[in-house]
Amino acid sequence: MRLQDSPFHASPLDEWLPVAELGALVDLPILTAPPVSLPQAWGQHVGGRKWRQIEAFVEQVRLRPRESLVEWCAGKGHLARTLARRHAIDVTALEWQPTLCDEGRGLAQRQGVAVEMCQLDVLASPLAAPLTAQTHIVALHACGDLHVRLLENASETGSPVTLAPCCYHRTRDEVYRPLSRRARELCAAHRLAFSREDLAMSVQETVTAPGGVRRSRERASAWRLGFDDLQRQVRGIDTYLPLPSLAYGRMPEDFTGFCQWAAQQKGLSLPLGVDWAGFEEAGWQRQARVKRLELVRHLFRRPLEVWLALDRMMLLMESGFDAELGIFCDRALTPRNLLLRAARPGDRFIASA
C-alpha cells in the first residue's frame, strides 16, 4: 500500500529503473494562496470533500480588471456560486444536462447568488456562447475532451484559464492526439503513441476512497480473477473472458454468487462440485501478484499525467499565453491536484474580494 501511494519513496525498483529521476520530473511547485476559510454556509448541498476542493481551487482564480467569469461543465454550479460570492460578480455556468441546470438554477435563486445557468453543449462547433479575451474560464475536474475543447476555445479567443484537468482518457480518439506543436514533434521523433488505456493509467488512483471502498474493490478484483481461472477450465480455452462492470452495491454476497452471476452474463453452464474455496483463493493469489506487477506501472502514472498537463500548457504558450502549472491542494484531498493557470500578457491580476 505504501509503494502504491508513494511510488517514488524508497522504492525497491530503483536498482532497475530511474526512480529518482522520475520523482524529480513530477516535483511541481505548490501554488500558494492566502489561507482563507470560506463561510460554511456557502458549502450547503456540496459534499465535504468536494467543498474542500472548491475552497482550494477558488483561491487560485485570479481575476483581472473587467473580466467576467464562466464555469465550464458546471454541473449544479457549486463552483460558480462560490466564485460569485468570493469575487462579488455575476458568473455564467455552462452545463449541457438540463436537469443539472434546473437544480443549479434553483440553488442559486434560493441562496440569492448571481449565477446564470446556461444549458450548452461545449463540444458543439462552433460554440454557441460568446467568449472573449475578457472571459475568464474556470473548470474544476472537467474530463478529457471537455477540457480540451476549453483550451482550444481559449487559444482562439485569448480567454484566461484556470483549469484542474481530469480523466485524460475520456476522448473520442483511440490514439492520443497531442495538443501542442512541441508534443507532436516529440511523439514523432520518439515514435510515441498513447492509447486510451495508456491515458487511463495516469488517473488510476484511489487515495481518496474510504477503506471500505478500497476493500470492496480488492475483493471484486480477486473474484474476477478467481472466476477467470474457473471459466478457463470450464470452457477449455486458455483466454481471458471480459465481464461487464457491476456496481459495488450490487455485488453478490459471496464468491459463489459472483461466479453464478458472471456465468449467466457469459452464457456458461457451471458444473457441479466446483471447488469454490480453491478458485477464490487462486483469485486472491493472482490479485496479489498483479498488485506487485502494477508497482512498475505506478512509477509512470504521475509522470504521464504531468506530461499530459504540460502538453496542455504548451498549447496555450504557443498561442501567446503566459502559463504556469502547479499543485493546488494536497494529494489526500484529490490526486487530481494539478492546476493550469494561463492568461495573455496584459493587466495585473486583482485580489479576491
Disulfide bonds with the S-S distance in Angstrom:
none
